[in-house]
């Protein structure tokens, strides 16, 4: 018999059924139906067309299709019930799924998310925000619905001036505040106005370094230790320094008071600029928040902040508290019209602050994040007592310190557990990483251990001893998912190393020469 091909649309499935080859047509039809079930194209429960319709579509005799249906029912591939037609059996032969090559677009999303930097979106204060929006729109002046002012709405600048003075110790009048669409937007504007090069903490957000580089501003690393950034490494060539003084990101810990004074002295003596990223200054759990460095010298420090951690990154509202000499250049760089932050959302945030709702939200989030932090510490103490957790006094994340050489394997193990988490090495400045591998760094590390950078001179302030660890963000998961995320984290950690052994006694001294 000649080879032939035909097809029909299976009722309700839009699946073309192809018969090809030579031989008995009933056998060809049965093979085609079996393959459709095996491959998953015909799912269990799928209703097949009446045999008369399929016979007409395929150009087969009705008895041929009816016999094929009957035999497949007998084999268990199909099921037939009076008044329900013929369907793919619920317990048909095991289905082999269709395998398709994986592409980046098809990679499964992690089941659990402990990546730092984003609050749980489910806790956004919708009711209070809506109330503020209604009041703000009712009281809004007509000019709020015209072309935007690049300074930002005066209502929000006034509200921020009062709030930042009360909570963060900031010294600024409303005319020193320029609103932007977030901290990243503020850094872009400062890079354009100030120029480079900048110094930056050896551990920090790669995104910020890349953003500055895209605007022609190179960065060089300053070492980081338990007292924060090694500001003794600043030079007269540096036009600015980017710091996270309230809670060094991501290693944790505030900038030591002596170093706060030293960085301000550097700025005064060189004309440099301190750029203070205040990303989580309000979230301190074990004592009162550390005041902003800006309060020490408003003419040499820029405070950059936003509501991305306290409310939501979707609002796209941030601010810069600027020295007087930089206000006009920054506004000029921003442009004549405000193209970023919505005026209505600025008005809503102003009311949200003035009504006390923002204070209540920060207190609520502070309590929630502290509870999350305590759960993390307790889980690690119970399941992995051999690891150390640092940076837990503030912020939305902690660092889980790991044995040397285990960071990448722990990240891979977390991925196998369906957990998204980042290694501490992902945040290390490339310049610091290269310097730490050089001979000077190696000698300093061997001589002084982890404290060697603190004792090093200014020329060595970029050296950072290698540290293995995970940066664990505990703010993102929804409440019911958090315990499971912690379980996945604990399963991903390397086991405890072998117990320390007592060193062998030193050999006896050689006999004295005769």
ABEGO torsion letter per residue (X at the ends): XBBBBBBBBBBGAGBBBBBBEBEBAAAAAAAAAAAAAAAGABBBGBBBBBAAAAAAAAGBBAAAAAAAAAAAAAAGABBBBBGAEBBBBAABBBBBBBBBBBBAAABBBBABBABBGBBBAAABBAAAAAAAAAAAAAABBAAAABBBBAAEBAAAAAAAAAAAAAAAGBBBBAAABBBBAEAAAAAAAAAAAAEOBBBBBABBBAAAAAAAAAAGBBBBBBBBBAAEBBAAABBAABABBBBBAABBOAAEEBBBAAAAAAAAAAAAAAGBBBBBBAAAAABBAABBBBBBAAAABAAABBBBBBAAAABBAAAGBBBBBBBAAAAAAAAAAAEABBABBBAAAAAAAAAAAAAGAAAAAAAAAAAAAAAAAAAAAAAAAAABAABBBBGAABEABBBBBBBBGAAAAAAAAAAAAGBBBBBAAAABBAAAAAAAABAAAAAAAAAAEAAAAAABBAAAAABBBBBBBBBBBAAABBAAAAAAAAAAAAAABBBBBBBBBBBBBBBBBBBBBX
